[in-house]
């Protein structure tokens, strides 16, 4: 039976709970990390690695890979689990796709992830900037594979089609949590809309793999997770990531408990048995973690 580390209820004062050994990572500071950070500042670019306080930033940046966050660093939604700032975004920077593409070319990357804040203030949710970023990158580095991690565009099907028409190599949209917790964790999101987006992507561009990510530790039950996995498979999703939720600040949703690595292994077995082509499941797994290796594994398994 996996060991469970439980936290105090959300209604009680929350003492500082030390991270278990499997969640401890080395502080970043390698030459590759510093070079990439300097380039981001020089080109006035944002990464979700920094904005969302990803624990893997040192490992990923040391290998010269990053998840670029376009459309600014202020989100129109205030999801209770997310460290990205929310409020009223600035004007859209139409030159941003070129700057992102130049950074990718300068780093000579062979795989990148492009994501964004939610931009519900825009008619297309920012889909045109996603599409332009893909096209500008292809024009400068044709060999680079591109994964997009998109918002739900408020269910705008034409916006989704605009992104898919630019031909990303992987279409990623995160589910984040089980439907019962959506109102608490994703007040601006809709579980049915997430499934609809993944299904629409599969139907419109069946040759572009769809991917999604789920967090654990927010208070979901195992059976709820498995039911969510089944819904995602029914929507045609082929790649799944499962990782531990870590509370960014005391103002964010409380973490109910840490999952043990054995539990992540169990969830992976269950998901693969349902027909997912590739599953990454572990305490430090994030949607973009080892994205390059995940895409390669998916391609190999799909042959």
C-alpha positions as CSV (number, residue, x, y, z in Angstrom):
1,X,0.0,0.0,0.0
2,X,1.6,3.4,-1.0
3,X,2.6,5.6,1.8
4,X,0.4,8.7,2.0
5,X,1.5,12.1,3.3
6,X,-1.6,14.0,4.3
7,X,-1.9,17.7,5.0
8,X,-4.2,19.5,7.4
9,X,-7.7,20.4,6.2
10,X,-8.1,23.7,4.3
11,X,-10.1,25.2,7.3
12,X,-7.2,24.7,9.7
13,X,-4.1,26.8,10.0
14,X,-1.6,25.5,7.5
15,X,1.8,24.8,9.1
16,X,4.8,24.6,6.8
17,X,5.0,21.0,5.5
18,X,8.4,19.9,4.3
19,X,8.6,18.5,0.8
20,X,9.3,14.8,0.6
21,X,12.7,13.8,-0.8
22,X,11.2,12.9,-4.2
23,X,10.1,16.6,-4.7
24,X,13.5,18.2,-3.9
25,X,15.4,19.6,-6.9
26,X,18.7,21.4,-7.2
27,X,18.6,25.2,-7.5
28,X,19.2,26.4,-11.1
29,X,22.4,28.2,-12.1
30,X,24.2,26.3,-14.9
31,X,25.8,28.2,-17.7
32,X,23.0,27.1,-20.1
33,X,20.4,28.2,-17.7
34,X,22.0,31.6,-17.3
35,X,22.4,32.0,-21.1
36,X,18.8,31.2,-21.7
37,X,17.6,33.5,-19.0
38,X,19.7,36.3,-20.4
39,X,18.3,35.8,-23.9
40,X,14.7,35.9,-22.6
41,X,15.4,39.3,-20.9
42,X,17.2,40.6,-23.9
43,X,14.3,39.8,-26.3
44,X,11.6,40.8,-23.7
45,X,10.1,37.3,-23.7
46,X,8.2,35.4,-21.1
47,X,8.4,31.7,-20.2
48,X,5.8,29.7,-18.2
49,X,8.9,28.1,-16.6
50,X,9.4,31.3,-14.6
51,X,5.9,32.7,-14.4
52,X,4.4,29.4,-13.1
53,X,7.4,28.7,-10.8
54,X,8.0,25.3,-12.4
55,X,10.3,23.1,-10.2
56,X,12.0,21.7,-13.4
57,X,13.3,25.0,-14.7
58,X,16.9,24.2,-13.8
59,X,16.9,20.8,-15.5
60,X,15.0,22.0,-18.7
61,X,17.0,25.2,-19.1
62,X,20.2,23.4,-18.5
63,X,19.4,21.4,-21.6
64,X,18.5,24.5,-23.6
65,X,14.7,23.9,-23.7
66,X,11.9,26.2,-22.5
67,X,8.2,26.7,-22.8
68,X,7.7,30.2,-24.3
69,X,4.7,32.1,-23.0
70,X,3.2,34.5,-25.5
71,X,0.5,37.2,-25.3
72,X,2.0,38.8,-22.2
73,X,2.3,37.7,-18.6
74,X,-1.1,38.8,-17.2
75,X,-4.0,36.3,-17.4
76,X,-7.7,37.3,-17.7
77,X,-8.6,34.4,-15.4
78,X,-7.7,33.8,-11.8
79,X,-7.4,30.1,-11.4
80,X,-6.8,29.3,-7.8
81,X,-3.9,26.9,-8.4
82,X,-1.9,29.1,-10.8
83,X,1.0,31.4,-10.0
84,X,0.7,33.5,-13.1
85,X,-0.5,37.0,-12.5
86,X,-4.1,37.9,-13.4
87,X,-5.8,41.2,-14.2
88,X,-6.1,43.4,-17.2
89,X,-3.5,42.4,-19.9
90,X,-1.6,44.9,-22.0
91,X,-2.1,45.5,-25.7
92,X,-1.2,42.6,-28.0
93,X,2.3,42.7,-29.2
94,X,2.1,41.7,-32.9
95,X,5.9,41.6,-33.2
96,X,6.1,39.0,-30.5
97,X,5.9,36.0,-32.9
98,X,9.0,37.2,-34.7
99,X,11.0,37.7,-31.4
100,X,10.0,34.2,-30.2
101,X,11.0,32.7,-33.6
102,X,14.4,34.6,-33.5
103,X,15.1,33.2,-30.0
104,X,14.3,29.6,-31.1
105,X,16.6,30.1,-34.1
106,X,19.4,31.6,-32.0
107,X,19.2,28.6,-29.6
108,X,18.9,26.2,-32.5
109,X,16.2,24.2,-30.7
110,X,14.8,21.1,-32.3
111,X,11.6,21.1,-30.1
112,X,9.8,23.9,-28.5
113,X,6.5,24.4,-26.6
114,X,4.5,27.6,-27.1
115,X,1.8,28.5,-24.5
116,X,0.0,31.6,-23.3
117,X,-2.0,33.2,-20.6
118,X,-5.8,33.2,-21.2
119,X,-6.8,36.3,-23.2
120,X,-10.6,36.3,-22.9
121,X,-10.4,40.0,-23.8
122,X,-9.5,39.1,-27.5
123,X,-12.1,38.0,-30.0
124,X,-10.0,34.9,-31.0
125,X,-8.4,34.4,-27.6
126,X,-5.0,35.0,-29.1
127,X,-5.2,32.2,-31.6
128,X,-3.8,34.3,-34.5
129,X,-0.7,35.0,-32.4
130,X,-0.2,31.3,-31.8
131,X,-0.6,30.7,-35.6
132,X,1.9,33.5,-36.5
133,X,4.4,32.2,-34.0
134,X,4.3,28.7,-35.5
135,X,4.7,30.1,-39.0
136,X,7.5,32.5,-38.1
137,X,9.4,29.7,-36.4
138,X,9.0,27.4,-39.4
139,X,10.3,30.1,-41.7
140,X,13.5,30.4,-39.6
141,X,14.1,26.9,-38.5
142,X,12.1,24.4,-40.5
143,X,13.5,21.4,-38.6
144,X,12.1,22.6,-35.3
145,X,9.1,20.7,-34.0
146,X,6.5,22.8,-32.3
147,X,4.0,21.8,-29.5
148,X,1.3,24.3,-28.6
149,X,-0.2,24.4,-25.1
150,X,-3.4,26.4,-25.8
151,X,-6.1,27.9,-23.7
152,X,-9.8,26.9,-24.4
153,X,-10.5,30.1,-26.5
154,X,-13.9,30.1,-24.7
155,X,-15.0,27.3,-27.0
156,X,-14.4,29.3,-30.2
157,X,-14.0,26.6,-32.8
158,X,-12.7,28.9,-35.5
159,X,-9.9,30.0,-33.2
160,X,-8.9,26.3,-32.6
161,X,-9.0,25.7,-36.4
162,X,-6.7,28.7,-36.9
163,X,-4.0,27.2,-34.7
164,X,-4.4,23.7,-36.2
165,X,-4.2,25.2,-39.7
166,X,-0.7,26.5,-38.8
167,X,0.2,22.8,-38.4
168,X,1.8,22.3,-34.9
169,X,3.3,18.9,-34.3
170,X,1.3,18.4,-31.0
171,X,-1.8,20.1,-29.8
172,X,-1.9,20.3,-26.0
173,X,-4.7,21.6,-23.7
174,X,-4.6,20.9,-20.0
175,X,-7.5,19.4,-18.1
176,X,-5.8,20.2,-14.8
177,X,-8.3,18.5,-12.4
178,X,-11.4,16.4,-12.1
179,X,-14.8,17.9,-12.9
180,X,-16.0,18.2,-9.3
181,X,-13.1,20.6,-8.5
182,X,-13.4,22.8,-11.6
183,X,-15.5,25.4,-9.8
184,X,-12.9,25.7,-7.1
185,X,-9.8,25.5,-9.2
186,X,-10.8,26.7,-12.6
187,X,-13.5,29.3,-12.2
188,X,-13.2,30.5,-15.8
189,X,-12.9,27.0,-17.3
190,X,-15.5,24.3,-18.1
191,X,-14.7,20.6,-18.0
192,X,-17.1,19.9,-20.9
193,X,-15.4,22.6,-22.9
194,X,-12.0,21.0,-22.4
195,X,-13.3,17.6,-23.6
196,X,-15.0,19.4,-26.6
197,X,-11.7,21.1,-27.6
198,X,-9.7,17.9,-27.6
199,X,-12.4,16.1,-29.5
200,X,-12.7,18.9,-32.1
201,X,-9.0,18.9,-32.6
202,X,-9.0,15.1,-33.2
203,X,-11.8,15.4,-35.7
204,X,-10.4,18.5,-37.6
205,X,-6.8,17.4,-37.7
206,X,-6.6,13.7,-36.9
207,X,-2.9,13.5,-37.8
208,X,-1.9,16.0,-35.1
209,X,-1.6,14.2,-31.7
210,X,-3.6,15.7,-28.8
211,X,-2.2,15.9,-25.3
212,X,-3.4,17.0,-21.9
213,X,-2.2,17.3,-18.3
214,X,-3.8,16.6,-14.9
215,X,-2.6,17.7,-11.4
216,X,-3.1,15.6,-8.3
217,X,-3.2,16.7,-4.7
218,X,-6.1,19.1,-4.8
219,X,-8.5,16.7,-3.0
220,X,-9.6,14.5,-5.9
221,X,-10.3,10.8,-5.3
222,X,-8.7,8.0,-7.3
223,X,-11.9,6.9,-9.0
224,X,-12.5,10.5,-10.0
225,X,-9.1,10.6,-11.7
226,X,-9.8,7.3,-13.5
227,X,-13.2,8.6,-14.7
228,X,-11.5,11.7,-16.0
229,X,-8.9,9.6,-17.8
230,X,-11.7,7.6,-19.5
231,X,-13.4,10.8,-20.6
232,X,-10.1,12.0,-22.1
233,X,-9.6,8.8,-24.0
234,X,-13.2,9.0,-25.3
235,X,-12.3,12.4,-26.6
236,X,-9.4,10.9,-28.5
237,X,-6.6,12.2,-26.4
238,X,-3.4,10.1,-26.9
239,X,-0.8,11.7,-24.6
240,X,-1.4,12.3,-20.8
241,X,0.8,13.9,-18.2
242,X,0.1,13.5,-14.4
243,X,2.0,15.6,-11.8
244,X,1.9,16.8,-8.2
245,X,0.1,20.1,-7.4
246,X,2.4,22.4,-5.4
247,X,0.8,25.4,-3.8
248,X,2.5,28.6,-5.0
249,X,1.5,30.9,-2.1
250,X,-0.9,30.9,0.9
251,X,-3.4,32.7,-1.3
252,X,-3.7,29.8,-3.7
253,X,-5.7,26.6,-3.3
254,X,-4.5,24.4,-0.4
255,X,-2.7,21.2,-1.3
256,X,-4.6,18.3,0.4
257,X,-1.7,15.8,0.2
258,X,1.4,14.6,-1.5
259,X,1.1,11.6,-3.8
260,X,3.8,8.9,-3.4
261,X,5.8,7.9,-6.5
262,X,4.1,4.4,-6.3
263,X,0.7,6.1,-6.7
264,X,2.0,7.9,-9.9
265,X,3.2,4.5,-11.2
266,X,-0.3,3.1,-10.5
267,X,-2.0,5.9,-12.3
268,X,0.3,5.4,-15.3
269,X,-0.6,1.7,-15.5
270,X,-4.3,2.5,-15.4
271,X,-4.1,5.1,-18.1
272,X,-2.0,3.0,-20.4
273,X,-4.6,0.2,-20.0
274,X,-7.3,2.6,-21.1
275,X,-5.4,3.1,-24.4
276,X,-3.3,6.2,-24.0
277,X,-0.4,5.9,-26.4
278,X,2.0,7.6,-24.0
279,X,1.8,8.6,-20.3
280,X,4.2,10.7,-18.2
281,X,3.3,10.3,-14.5
282,X,5.4,11.4,-11.6
283,X,5.7,14.0,-8.8
284,X,7.7,16.5,-10.8
285,X,5.9,15.9,-14.1
286,X,4.5,19.1,-15.7
287,X,2.7,19.4,-19.0
288,X,5.8,20.5,-20.9
289,X,8.3,18.3,-18.9
290,X,10.3,16.1,-21.2
291,X,8.0,17.2,-24.0
292,X,10.6,16.3,-26.7
293,X,11.0,12.8,-25.4
294,X,7.3,12.4,-24.9
295,X,6.6,13.3,-28.6
296,X,9.3,10.9,-29.7
297,X,7.8,8.1,-27.6
298,X,4.3,8.8,-28.9
299,X,5.6,8.7,-32.5
300,X,7.4,5.4,-31.9
301,X,4.4,3.8,-30.2
302,X,2.0,5.0,-33.0
303,X,4.0,3.3,-35.8
